């Protein structure tokens, strides 16, 4: 981790069959601190990943020789390939099933459209650990606008479901400082009750290991109600075991983060879901 963060030139793989879009991504992200490799097909992406370790990959789903889903499946089964953090950048409108399938592999999903380029710049900057102050002024301005520390969070109502009161106190303090209103629940049953009583909650932070009703069961019950189909739910789990992410997504989580919570990473994730 230390050698990665201290690495001066970060390597980014852009897998996109549209040459004009590849050029625009290169123009958007490319700078002296990022080395971009382009792949116009799944086969080219496989070759690139076999020959080099990348720090991040931007992936379009509509490739000429295979789908992005197929490529991710092949990478999972290919020995000798380290899959870098994946940012799916697609024009395809995803079904819930497709989104759940992608979140097994992908760190972030961005649908091409309004503000999508700015979000792509923001996400790649995060995953490549770029130092914003060393980036060109234009890129710094884009990120500053997108990451208006207070703007996107102001007046948002967040439900924090967690039985660890020390954790709740620490997180609540930071979220309130960002301009959010925090509602608390110490178990799943109480979280469901809060959602029933409060009609305008914008996002839920769901601890998995809670008494009475755990996070998995609570998320399933939330998703059973159609009015909560699009409510962002970020699962927080102290266990970082294989299969945790898949289980969280299957239970209805929009995203997943392990404890102890990295607040900068959580705020970035919340920014994307509240966007």
C-alpha positions in Angstrom: 0.0 0.0 0.0 2.8 2.4 0.9 4.7 1.7 -2.3 1.5 2.3 -4.3 0.7 5.6 -2.7 4.3 6.8 -3.1 4.4 5.7 -6.7 5.0 8.9 -8.7 3.4 7.8 -12.0 0.1 5.9 -11.7 -1.0 3.4 -14.5 -4.5 3.6 -15.7 -6.1 1.2 -18.2 -9.0 2.6 -20.3 -11.1 -0.1 -22.0 -13.3 1.6 -24.5 -14.1 0.8 -28.2 -15.0 4.4 -29.1 -11.8 6.2 -30.2 -13.2 9.7 -29.7 -14.3 8.8 -26.2 -10.9 7.4 -25.4 -9.4 10.7 -26.5 -11.7 12.7 -24.3 -10.9 10.5 -21.3 -7.2 10.9 -22.0 -7.7 14.7 -22.3 -9.8 14.7 -19.1 -7.5 12.5 -16.9 -4.1 12.5 -18.6 -1.3 14.4 -17.0 2.3 13.9 -16.1 1.4 11.8 -13.0 -0.9 9.3 -14.9 0.2 6.9 -17.6 -2.8 5.8 -19.7 -2.9 2.6 -21.7 -5.8 2.2 -24.1 -7.6 -1.0 -25.1 -10.4 -1.0 -27.8 -11.5 -4.6 -27.1 -11.7 -7.2 -24.4 -8.9 -9.1 -26.0 -6.6 -6.0 -25.9 -7.6 -5.4 -22.3 -6.7 -9.0 -21.3 -3.3 -8.7 -23.1 -2.6 -5.4 -21.3 -3.4 -6.9 -17.9 -1.4 -10.0 -18.5 1.7 -7.9 -19.3 1.4 -5.1 -16.7 0.0 -4.2 -13.3 -2.4 -1.3 -13.4 -3.6 0.9 -10.5 -7.1 1.4 -11.9 -9.2 0.4 -14.9 -12.0 2.3 -16.6 -14.3 -0.1 -18.3 -17.0 0.3 -20.9 -19.6 -2.6 -21.0 -20.2 -2.5 -24.8 -17.0 -3.9 -26.4 -16.9 -5.4 -29.9 -15.7 -8.9 -29.0 -17.3 -9.4 -25.6 -19.3 -7.6 -23.0 -17.7 -5.9 -20.0 -19.5 -8.6 -17.8 -17.8 -11.4 -19.7 -14.4 -9.6 -19.5 -14.7 -9.3 -15.7 -15.7 -12.9 -15.4 -12.7 -14.0 -17.5 -10.4 -11.8 -15.4 -11.7 -13.4 -12.2 -10.8 -16.9 -13.5 -7.4 -15.9 -15.1 -4.5 -16.8 -13.0 -1.6 -14.4 -12.9 -3.8 -11.3 -13.3 -4.3 -8.9 -10.5 -7.6 -7.1 -11.1 -7.2 -3.4 -10.3 -10.0 -1.3 -8.9 -12.6 -1.1 -11.7 -14.7 1.9 -12.6 -17.5 0.9 -14.9 -18.2 3.8 -17.3 -21.1 3.0 -19.5 -24.0 4.4 -21.5 -26.1 1.3 -20.8 -29.1 1.7 -18.5 -28.5 -1.1 -16.0 -31.1 -3.4 -14.5 -31.0 -4.0 -10.8 -29.7 -7.5 -11.5 -26.9 -6.2 -13.8 -25.9 -3.6 -11.2 -25.7 -6.3 -8.5 -23.6 -8.4 -10.8 -21.2 -5.6 -11.6 -20.8 -4.6 -8.0 -19.2 -7.9 -7.2 -16.2 -6.7 -9.3 -16.5 -2.9 -9.7 -15.6 -0.2 -7.2 -17.8 2.4 -8.9 -20.4 2.6 -11.7 -20.9 5.8 -13.7 -23.6 6.1 -16.3 -22.5 8.4 -19.2 -24.5 11.5 -19.1 -24.7 14.9 -17.4 -21.7 15.5 -15.2 -20.4 12.0 -15.8 -17.0 13.2 -17.0 -16.6 15.2 -13.8 -17.5 12.1 -11.7 -15.1 10.0 -13.7 -12.3 12.5 -13.0 -13.2 12.5 -9.3 -13.3 8.7 -9.0 -10.1 8.1 -10.9 -8.4 10.7 -8.8 -9.5 8.9 -5.7 -8.5 5.4 -6.8 -5.2 6.6 -8.2 -4.4 8.5 -5.1 -3.6 11.6 -7.2 -2.5 14.7 -5.3 -5.1 17.3 -6.4 -2.8 20.3 -5.7 -0.4 18.9 -8.3 -3.0 18.6 -11.0 -3.6 21.2 -13.7 -5.7 24.2 -12.6 -8.7 23.2 -14.9 -8.8 19.7 -13.3 -8.5 21.1 -9.8 -11.4 23.4 -10.5 -13.6 20.5 -11.7 -12.8 18.4 -8.6 -13.3 21.4 -6.3 -16.8 22.1 -7.8 -17.8 18.4 -7.6 -16.3 18.0 -4.1 -17.8 21.1 -2.7 -17.4 19.8 0.8 -20.6 21.2 2.1 -22.8 21.8 -1.0 -23.8 18.2 -1.8 -24.3 17.2 1.8 -26.3 20.3 3.1 -29.7 19.4 4.5 -29.4 15.7 3.6 -31.0 13.4 6.1 -28.9 10.3 6.9 -30.1 7.3 8.8 -27.2 5.7 10.7 -28.0 2.2 12.0 -25.2 0.9 14.3 -25.2 -0.5 17.9 -21.7 0.8 18.7 -22.5 4.1 20.4 -18.9 5.3 20.2 -18.8 4.7 16.5 -22.2 6.4 16.1 -21.0 9.5 18.1 -17.8 9.8 16.1 -19.4 9.4 12.6 -22.4 11.6 13.5 -20.1 14.4 14.5 -18.3 14.4 11.1 -21.6 14.0 9.1 -23.2 16.9 11.0 -20.1 19.1 10.4 -20.7 18.5 6.7 -24.2 19.9 7.0 -26.2 16.6 7.3 -28.9 15.7 9.7 -28.3 12.3 11.3 -31.0 10.0 12.6 -29.9 7.0 14.6 -31.0 3.5 15.2 -29.2 0.9 17.3 -30.7 -2.2 15.6 -32.4 -3.2 12.4 -35.9 -3.2 13.8 -35.5 0.4 15.0 -34.0 1.4 11.6 -37.1 0.1 9.8 -39.3 2.0 12.3 -37.4 5.3 11.6 -37.8 4.7 7.8 -41.5 4.1 8.4 -41.9 7.3 10.3 -39.6 9.6 8.3 -40.5 10.2 4.7 -37.4 12.1 3.4 -34.3 10.1 4.3 -31.7 10.5 1.5 -29.3 7.7 2.4 -28.8 4.9 5.0 -25.5 3.8 6.6 -26.1 0.2 7.7 -23.9 -1.7 10.1 -24.1 -5.4 9.5 -23.4 -6.9 13.0 -26.4 -5.6 15.1 -28.5 -7.3 17.7 -32.2 -8.2 17.3 -32.1 -7.8 13.5 -28.8 -7.7 11.6 -28.0 -5.5 8.6 -28.5 -8.3 6.0 -32.1 -8.9 7.2 -32.8 -5.2 7.6 -31.7 -4.4 4.0 -33.8 -7.2 2.6 -36.8 -5.8 4.4 -36.0 -2.3 3.1 -35.9 -3.5 -0.5 -39.2 -5.4 -0.1 -40.9 -2.0 0.0 -41.1 -0.5 -3.5 -40.8 3.1 -2.2 -37.3 2.3 -1.0 -36.2 0.6 -4.3 -33.8 3.5 -5.1 -32.8 4.5 -1.6 -29.0 4.4 -1.3 -27.9 2.0 1.4 -24.1 1.7 2.2 -23.3 -1.4 4.2 -20.6 -1.2 6.9 -19.0 -4.4 8.1 -16.2 -5.1 10.5 -15.5 -8.4 8.8 -13.4 -8.3 5.6 -14.1 -11.9 4.6 -14.4 -13.3 1.1 -18.0 -13.2 0.0 -19.0 -10.3 2.4 -19.4 -7.8 -0.5 -21.5 -10.3 -2.5 -23.7 -11.0 0.5 -24.2 -7.3 1.2 -25.2 -6.6 -2.4 -27.5 -9.6 -2.6 -29.2 -8.4 0.6 -29.9 -5.0 -1.1 -26.9 -2.8 -0.3 -26.0 -0.1 -2.9 -22.4 -0.2 -1.8 -20.1 -1.7 0.8 -17.3 -0.5 3.0 -15.3 -2.3 5.7 -14.6 -1.0 9.2 -12.8 0.8 10.7 -14.4 3.3 8.4 -12.1 5.5 6.3 -14.2 8.7 6.5 -12.7 10.2 3.3 -13.6 7.1 1.4 -17.1 7.0 2.9 -17.7 10.7 2.1 -16.6 10.1 -1.4 -18.9 7.1 -1.7 -21.8 9.1 -0.2 -21.1 12.0 -2.6 -21.5 9.6 -5.5 -24.8 8.1 -4.2 -26.3 11.5 -3.2 -25.2 13.0 -6.5 
